[in-house]
Amino acid sequence: MASKTETPKITLYTSHLCPWAHRSQIALRELGLPFETVIVDLSVPRTPEYLKINPRGLVPALDYNGTIITESGIISQFLVDSHPSHLEKTSSEPGGALQRANINFFVDTWFSKVNSLSYPVFKLKAGEKEVEAGKIVDVIVKEIEPLLQDAAPYFGGSEKLTLAEVQTGSFILRLLSFPKYEELLPKSVLTSLEARAPAFWKWANAVVQEKSVTYVWDEQNVATRTIARLATLR
């Protein structure tokens, strides 16, 4: 582990097409840590060299001073814990334990209640998506909107990004971008969210304006590749 005065040597093995891997990029960028990027091609079998780094073959993987850490949520939490910042208080700071609990609950709610609803919609044909897409909006209104009432503009009243945005930002990008492509999500998702979940709408639009969230984001490439992949699954 590097000391607070040392700059760690970091290599991130990632894919810019993967929203899970994107979380680690957001954390590294927001923390201002220098790092090397190695792109892993997810369209082909993993190389023996990469499987030595991460036997699961998944991205991301983080080489931090020679120690390999895997799984995107764990990587982001490790980086935030190793480099205290505005992203999250330490548990020993006043209010830190409660803030961490609130962030963990928010992130867990997003992934346990909302995120899995996207994939059934993606797999449907363009004209069949409205009902299933409406379920995404319904859950955001019920589960996420109440948790963002004090966003200012970020989670928990923060003026800067927090770990909540680090862990969800890449998925928010897709939620707000994919309705531009009828093969992915219907446009009604955006109009419904704006009308029915104003706190979420304001928060989400602030998130997708942050350079730490968007600096490796290529909307058209991600959307096109996602559409092509879905076509092979139908």
N, C-alpha and C positions, 0 to 999 in steps of 0.2 A: 504494500500500500504506500502511495506517495504521501509525503508530509504536506501540510498546508502550504509550505513555501516552495515545493517542488511542482513542476509541471509534469503530469503523468504522460507516459507514452501510450497513445490510444490508437487502435485500429478497429474500425467498425466494418464488419462484413454484412452487407445489406443488399436490398433490391429497392429501387425507387418506385417500383410498382406495388409493393406490399405495404398496406396500411399499418400492419403490426410492426414491421421493421422501421417504418417512418417515425414511430414514437421515439425511438432512440436518437434519431437525427434531431428531432425537436429538442430533446433534453440537452444534447451536446451543444447545439447552437445557442440555446437560451442561456446555458451556463458559461458560454464563451470559451469552451475548452478546444484546443487544437486537436485535430484527429485526422488520421488517414482513412480514406474510404476505399473499400474493395467491393466491387459489384459482383454479386452472385447471380448467375443466369438461372432463373427458376424454370425456364422452359425446357431444360435438358437435365438429365440425371446429374447429381452432384459429383464433383470430382473426388477421387480418393484423398486429395490434399485437403479439401474442405471438410470431408467426413472425419478427418483426424482432428479438425478444429471443433466441429459440432457433429457428433455421431448421429444426431437426429436428422441432420440435413436441412434444418430450418434456418431461416433468417429472422432476426439478426443474431449475430454473435459478436461479442466485444472482447478484444484483447486489451486488457488494462495492465500495463507493466508486466506483461508475460502471463497473466492469469486470465483464463477464458471464462466469460460469464455469458449465459444464454437466457433466452425468453425475454421478450420485449418489456413487459411490465417490471420484471425483476431488474433488468438493466437500467431502466429509467429510475427506479427507486434507489438502486445502488449509487448511481451517479449523483442523485440529489442528496443522499445521505453522506456521500464522500466529499461533497463540495457544497456546504451550506450556502443558501442563497434565498432570494425572494420566492423561489418556487414552493418551498415548504419549510416551516419551522422545524427545528429539532424537537424531539419529545421532551427535552428538559427545559425548553424555553416556556415562558408564561403563555398559556393557551396553545402550546404546540401539540400536546397529545390530542386535544379536542379537534384542532384543525386537521391533523392527520387522519383522525377517525372520520371526520366529515368528508374529506377528500376521498378516502377509501370507499366510503358508502356511495358517494356520487359515481365514482368510476365503476364500482360493482353494479350499481343500478343500471348504468348505461349498457354494460355488456351482458348482464343477465336478463334485462327486460327489453332492451331496444335493439341492440346490434344484430341479434340473430334473426330478426324479422325482415331484414333487407334481402337475404339470400332467396327466400321463396318468391319475392317480388321479381328479382332479377331473372329468375328462370321462366317466368311467364311470358307469353307473347304480349306485344305492345298494348293491344286492346283489352287485355285481361287483367291489367295490373291495378286498376283503381281501388278495388275493394281491399286487396291485401296491403296496398300502400297506405290506405286509410288507417290500418291497424298500427302502423308506425307512428302516425300522428297522434292517434288516440293514446298510445302508451307514453309518448313524450309529454302530452298534456297532463296525464295522470301522474306519472312517476318522476319526470325530470323538471317540468315547469315549477313545481313547488320548491325545488332545491336551488333555484336560481333567482329567487325573489330579491336577494340582497346583492346580486352580481353588480359590480361597479367599475368597469364593465365585466370583470372576471370573477371567478368563483369566490364566494365568501367575502365579497366587498373589496377584493384586491384591485389595485390599479395596474398591476402587472400580471403576466401569465403565472399560473400556479401549476402544480403537478396534475391537477384535474384536467387542465387544458393540454398538457403534455401527453397524457394518457389517452385522451379522446380526440384531439385536434385533427388527426389524419382521417378519422371517420366522419367528423363534421364536414371536412372538405368535400368528401364524397357525397354526403347527404345533400349539401347545398349545390353541388355541381352536376350530379348525375341526372336531375330532372331536365337538364338541357338536352338530354339524349333519350328519346322515347323508348329505345330498346332497354333502358335501364330503369328509370323511375318516371312516373307521370308528373307533369308540371303542377298538378294539383297539390302535391306534397308541399311545395313552397308557399302557395297561397293559403293553404290550410294552416301551416305552421305560423305564418305571419299573423293570421287572424285569431288563432286559438291559443297560441303559446307565445305571447309577446316578450316575456322575459327570456325564454329560450331563444327566440328570434334575434333579439338584440345581442345576447351573449354570443351566439353562434356566428353572427356576422362580424363581431369584433374579433373572434378567434381567427377567422379565415383572412383577416387583414394583416395578421402578424407575420413578419418576415421569417421568424423562427419556424413557423408552421408551413410556410409556402415556398421556402427557398429551393427545395428539390422537387416541387410539385409541378408536373406537366399534365394539366388537365386533359388535353386532347389525347395525348399518348395513353394515359391511364384508361380513359373512357373507351378508346378504340380497342385497346388490348383486352379490356374486360368484356366488351361486346363480342369480340372474336372468340374468347374463351367460353363464354356462355353458349355461343352458337354450337360449339362442339359437344356441349353437355345436354342440349335439348334433344 
